[in-house]
């Protein structure tokens, strides 16, 4: 359990207040909170609930339904492996398996050093470049299993650099 500082609570409440006039503000609030903090833990959901009157159960349902929201902190480098039809038939499962093997984590998890997270995605819109992998928005086209170690190595070398 995290303990939110009064400053963090005030910031979350300000985000909620920004959308007070909206008829259905939840997605906008969650999106802004996710951008601000990188994830939306239960404690943050409780602050949103108190401020908006939306039940924690409804908020949790939305957070867990949409893959763009996360209950856990993401790594500095978020590896999105496309498992859409075009990528899947061209071997994307083997690629995500290799990322998982090298990093020692499964989709939805983050490495202990906080450097990498892996997400299994349904489609990233790069079907002509299948199989495709996205890392923080940069798309890698026609990825082969043998490419994975070098991709990871390049980001490890960047380390703390943005």
Backbone torsions as a table, in degrees:
resi	resn	phi	psi	omega
1	UNK	NA	133.1	175.9
2	UNK	-95.1	154.8	176.5
3	UNK	-111.7	117.3	-178.8
4	UNK	-78.7	135.4	176.1
5	UNK	-74.6	158.3	175.7
6	UNK	-57.3	-33.9	178.1
7	UNK	-65.1	-43.3	179.2
8	UNK	-64.3	-43.5	178.6
9	UNK	-60.3	-44.3	179.6
10	UNK	-62.1	-38.6	179.8
11	UNK	-66.4	-42.4	178.6
12	UNK	-65.1	-42.9	177.8
13	UNK	-62.5	-38.4	177.7
14	UNK	-63.9	-38.7	176.6
15	UNK	-62.4	-44.8	178.3
16	UNK	-60.5	-43.7	-178.0
17	UNK	-64.1	-30.8	179.4
18	UNK	-58.3	-28.6	-175.9
19	UNK	-112.8	18.0	-176.6
20	UNK	-59.6	-30.1	-178.1
21	UNK	-83.8	-9.0	-178.9
22	UNK	-76.2	146.2	179.1
23	UNK	-71.9	-39.8	179.0
24	UNK	-131.0	83.1	-171.5
25	UNK	-86.0	-9.8	-166.4
26	UNK	-57.3	-48.6	-178.4
27	UNK	-60.9	-41.9	-179.8
28	UNK	-64.8	-42.4	178.5
29	UNK	-62.9	-49.8	-178.9
30	UNK	-61.5	-39.4	179.0
31	UNK	-62.0	-45.4	179.3
32	UNK	-66.6	-39.4	178.5
33	UNK	-66.0	-41.9	178.3
34	UNK	-60.9	-42.8	178.3
35	UNK	-63.1	-38.8	-177.2
36	UNK	-71.4	-43.5	-172.1
37	UNK	-112.7	-15.2	179.5
38	UNK	88.6	-12.9	177.2
39	UNK	-165.4	171.8	-174.2
40	UNK	-131.7	81.5	179.9
41	UNK	-71.1	168.8	-177.4
42	UNK	-55.5	-39.9	-178.9
43	UNK	-61.3	-36.6	177.6
44	UNK	-70.9	-39.5	177.6
45	UNK	-60.6	-36.9	179.0
46	UNK	-66.2	-38.6	177.1
47	UNK	-64.6	-44.8	178.7
48	UNK	-60.4	-42.6	-179.8
49	UNK	-60.9	-47.2	179.8
50	UNK	-62.3	-38.2	-175.7
51	UNK	-76.9	-33.7	-173.7
52	UNK	-103.4	-19.5	-174.9
53	UNK	82.6	2.4	176.6
54	UNK	-81.7	133.7	-176.2
55	UNK	-65.0	149.4	176.5
56	UNK	-59.5	-37.0	179.5
57	UNK	-60.6	-42.8	179.1
58	UNK	-67.4	-43.3	179.0
59	UNK	-61.4	-47.5	179.4
60	UNK	-59.5	-41.1	178.9
61	UNK	-60.2	-40.8	179.2
62	UNK	-70.4	-44.0	-179.5
63	UNK	-60.2	-40.9	-177.1
64	UNK	-83.0	-19.3	179.7
65	UNK	-77.2	-45.4	-175.4
66	UNK	-90.3	126.5	-176.0
67	UNK	-69.2	-16.0	179.0
68	UNK	-74.1	-15.6	177.3
69	UNK	-99.2	150.5	-178.1
70	UNK	-136.2	141.4	175.0
71	UNK	-86.3	-16.1	-176.5
72	UNK	-120.1	152.7	176.3
73	UNK	-63.1	142.4	177.8
74	UNK	-93.9	159.0	176.3
75	UNK	-71.7	168.6	177.6
76	UNK	-60.9	-37.1	179.0
77	UNK	-115.7	114.2	-179.0
78	UNK	-98.5	114.2	-178.5
79	UNK	-92.4	113.1	178.2
80	UNK	-103.7	109.5	179.5
81	UNK	-95.7	118.0	-179.7
82	UNK	-73.2	127.4	175.1
83	UNK	-118.1	21.8	174.8
84	UNK	-62.4	169.2	-173.1
85	UNK	-53.5	-51.4	-177.1
86	UNK	-61.3	-44.4	179.9
87	UNK	-68.8	-41.7	-177.3
88	UNK	-60.1	-46.3	-177.8
89	UNK	-68.6	-16.9	178.0
90	UNK	-99.5	14.9	171.7
91	UNK	99.8	19.4	-177.5
92	UNK	-60.9	-32.1	179.6
93	UNK	-61.2	-40.6	178.1
94	UNK	-64.0	-34.0	-179.6
95	UNK	-70.1	-47.7	179.2
96	UNK	-64.5	-37.1	176.9
97	UNK	-60.1	-39.0	-179.5
98	UNK	-68.8	-42.0	175.5
99	UNK	-58.2	-46.0	-179.4
100	UNK	-62.2	-43.7	-179.3
101	UNK	-61.3	-49.1	-176.9
102	UNK	-67.7	-41.4	-176.5
103	UNK	-85.1	-16.0	178.7
104	UNK	72.3	27.6	178.4
105	UNK	-134.9	168.3	177.4
106	UNK	-111.2	164.5	176.3
107	UNK	-52.7	137.1	-178.2
108	UNK	90.6	-2.9	-179.2
109	UNK	-110.5	165.9	180.0
110	UNK	-125.0	142.1	178.3
111	UNK	-64.2	149.5	-178.5
112	UNK	-55.5	-29.2	179.4
113	UNK	-80.7	-3.1	178.1
114	UNK	75.1	11.4	-176.0
115	UNK	-84.7	-38.9	-174.5
116	UNK	-127.9	143.6	166.3
117	UNK	-127.8	152.3	176.7
118	UNK	-121.3	132.2	174.5
119	UNK	-123.7	134.7	172.2
120	UNK	-90.2	117.9	-175.8
121	UNK	-108.5	150.4	-178.8
122	UNK	-81.2	-35.3	177.0
123	UNK	-167.0	134.1	177.3
124	UNK	-111.1	7.3	175.9
125	UNK	77.3	22.4	179.5
126	UNK	-120.1	43.8	-173.8
127	UNK	-58.6	-35.7	179.8
128	UNK	-69.2	-16.6	-178.8
129	UNK	-106.4	19.7	-174.8
130	UNK	-63.6	145.0	-8.8
131	UNK	-78.3	142.3	-173.9
132	UNK	-119.0	148.1	176.8
133	UNK	-130.9	140.4	177.2
134	UNK	-117.6	131.9	175.4
135	UNK	-125.8	110.9	-177.8
136	UNK	49.7	40.5	175.9
137	UNK	92.8	-15.8	177.1
138	UNK	-85.2	124.1	-177.4
139	UNK	-94.4	131.2	173.8
140	UNK	-104.4	123.4	-175.1
141	UNK	-97.4	148.6	174.5
142	UNK	48.8	48.1	-177.3
143	UNK	-69.5	138.1	175.8
144	UNK	-111.4	155.4	179.0
145	UNK	-53.8	-39.5	-179.6
146	UNK	-66.9	-17.5	178.7
147	UNK	-77.6	-24.9	-170.8
148	UNK	-57.8	-48.2	-179.6
149	UNK	-58.0	-39.7	-179.9
150	UNK	-70.9	-34.3	176.5
151	UNK	-63.2	-48.7	179.3
152	UNK	-61.2	-44.6	-179.3
153	UNK	-57.8	-42.8	-178.6
154	UNK	-62.3	-36.7	178.9
155	UNK	-78.0	-32.9	174.7
156	UNK	-62.4	-38.6	178.5
157	UNK	-65.3	-33.1	174.9
158	UNK	-68.6	-34.7	178.2
159	UNK	49.3	-116.9	-176.2
160	UNK	-76.2	-9.2	-179.5
161	UNK	-72.6	145.4	-178.7
162	UNK	-79.7	NA	NA
